[in-house]
Amino acid sequence: MVRGPWSVVNNRQNALSLTTDHGPRTTDSATEGCSVAVRIRMKRLGRKHRPYYRIVAIDGRQPRDGRVLEELGTYDPMMKNKDNRVTLVPARIKYWLSVGAQPSEKCQVLFKKYMQRFEEAAARPAPTAEAAPTAESPPA
């Protein structure tokens, strides 16, 4: 009986082997067979030829426009003023990154570009209503 690489016995032995052609097989549990459950990515809204995106924390197995865990901001690529294209919630983004959520490549670029500005805006106190003058006239 001739045995070759197509043989069931030979393939079964190779599958159970603890060595490979390049030396002993090692597994790195941090990278192999492990996928991140939560991703930070963009969910597309808008209409045809007029995209609008929400930046969301979402389970990695959900489809692009699937059920989200939390909305973290927006991105409007069609807006003329480039400074107003993005809105972010930096506290929540930092939370999701701290618990291991992986941002998509585009979201990572947006965070690097705009996060500083939104953190500074959140740190500044909001103007109070007392400072605004009221236009009330006494009844005559």
C-alpha positions as CSV (number, residue, x, y, z in Angstrom):
1,M,0.0,0.0,0.0
2,V,1.4,3.4,-1.1
3,R,1.0,6.2,1.4
4,G,1.4,9.9,0.4
5,P,0.4,13.3,1.6
6,W,-3.2,12.4,0.6
7,S,-3.3,9.6,3.1
8,V,-5.7,10.0,6.0
9,V,-3.3,8.3,8.4
10,N,-0.4,10.6,7.3
11,N,-2.5,13.7,7.5
12,R,-3.9,12.8,10.9
13,Q,-0.4,12.3,12.2
14,N,0.7,15.6,10.8
15,A,-2.2,17.4,12.4
16,L,-1.4,15.9,15.8
17,S,2.3,16.6,15.5
18,L,3.7,19.1,18.0
19,T,6.4,20.3,15.6
20,T,6.2,22.1,12.3
21,D,8.7,22.4,9.5
22,H,10.2,25.5,11.2
23,G,10.6,24.1,14.7
24,P,8.4,23.5,17.7
25,R,4.9,24.9,17.4
26,T,4.3,27.7,19.9
27,T,1.0,29.6,20.5
28,D,0.8,33.2,21.5
29,S,-2.5,33.4,23.3
30,A,-2.5,37.2,23.1
31,T,-2.7,37.3,19.3
32,E,-3.7,33.9,18.0
33,G,-7.3,32.9,17.8
34,C,-8.4,35.9,19.9
35,S,-10.6,38.6,18.4
36,V,-11.5,41.8,20.1
37,A,-15.2,41.9,21.0
38,V,-15.7,45.6,20.9
39,R,-14.7,47.8,18.0
40,I,-14.9,51.6,17.6
41,R,-15.9,52.2,14.0
42,M,-18.2,54.3,11.8
43,K,-21.8,53.5,11.1
44,R,-23.0,54.9,7.8
45,L,-26.1,57.1,7.6
46,G,-27.3,59.6,5.1
47,R,-28.3,59.0,1.6
48,K,-26.8,58.0,-1.7
49,H,-23.8,60.3,-2.6
50,R,-24.3,62.2,0.7
51,P,-22.6,60.1,3.5
52,Y,-22.9,60.8,7.1
53,Y,-21.3,58.7,9.8
54,R,-21.8,58.0,13.5
55,I,-18.7,56.9,15.4
56,V,-19.9,54.1,17.6
57,A,-18.7,51.4,20.0
58,I,-20.1,48.1,18.5
59,D,-19.6,44.4,18.9
60,G,-17.1,43.3,16.3
61,R,-19.4,40.6,15.0
62,Q,-22.2,43.0,14.2
63,P,-22.7,44.3,10.6
64,R,-21.5,47.8,9.7
65,D,-24.9,49.3,10.4
66,G,-25.9,46.9,13.1
67,R,-26.9,47.4,16.8
68,V,-24.5,49.6,18.6
69,L,-23.4,49.7,22.3
70,E,-22.9,53.4,22.4
71,E,-22.6,56.4,20.1
72,L,-19.3,58.3,20.6
73,G,-19.5,61.0,17.9
74,T,-20.2,61.9,14.3
75,Y,-18.3,62.5,11.1
76,D,-19.7,64.5,8.1
77,P,-17.2,64.3,5.3
78,M,-19.3,66.5,3.0
79,M,-19.2,69.6,5.3
80,K,-17.2,72.5,3.8
81,N,-15.7,73.7,7.1
82,K,-13.2,71.0,8.0
83,D,-13.1,72.0,11.7
84,N,-16.8,71.2,12.1
85,R,-16.7,67.8,10.3
86,V,-16.2,65.8,13.5
87,T,-17.8,65.8,16.9
88,L,-16.4,63.5,19.6
89,V,-17.2,62.6,23.2
90,P,-13.6,62.2,24.5
91,A,-14.5,60.9,28.0
92,R,-16.5,57.9,26.5
93,I,-13.9,57.3,23.8
94,K,-11.2,57.1,26.5
95,Y,-13.3,54.7,28.5
96,W,-13.8,52.3,25.6
97,L,-10.2,52.4,24.7
98,S,-9.2,51.7,28.3
99,V,-11.4,48.5,28.4
100,G,-9.8,47.2,25.2
101,A,-11.9,48.4,22.3
102,Q,-10.0,48.6,19.1
103,P,-10.6,51.6,16.8
104,S,-10.8,51.2,13.1
105,E,-8.0,52.8,11.0
106,K,-10.1,55.8,10.0
107,C,-11.4,56.4,13.6
108,Q,-7.8,56.2,14.9
109,V,-6.9,59.0,12.4
110,L,-9.9,61.1,13.5
111,F,-9.0,60.6,17.2
112,K,-5.4,61.6,16.6
113,K,-6.5,64.7,14.6
114,Y,-9.5,66.0,16.7
115,M,-9.4,64.5,20.2
116,Q,-7.1,67.2,21.6
117,R,-9.6,70.0,20.6
118,F,-12.6,68.2,22.1
119,E,-10.7,67.5,25.4
120,E,-9.9,71.2,25.7
121,A,-13.5,72.1,25.0
122,A,-14.7,69.7,27.6
123,A,-12.2,71.0,30.2
124,R,-13.4,74.6,29.7
125,P,-16.4,75.5,31.9
126,A,-19.5,76.2,29.9
127,P,-20.8,79.8,29.9
128,T,-23.3,80.4,32.6
129,A,-26.8,81.8,32.1
130,E,-26.2,84.6,34.6
131,A,-23.7,86.3,32.4
132,A,-26.2,86.6,29.5
133,P,-28.3,89.8,29.8
134,T,-32.1,89.3,29.8
135,A,-34.4,91.5,27.8
136,E,-37.3,91.7,30.1
137,S,-39.2,94.9,30.4
138,P,-41.3,95.8,33.5
139,P,-45.1,95.6,32.9
140,A,-46.6,99.1,32.2
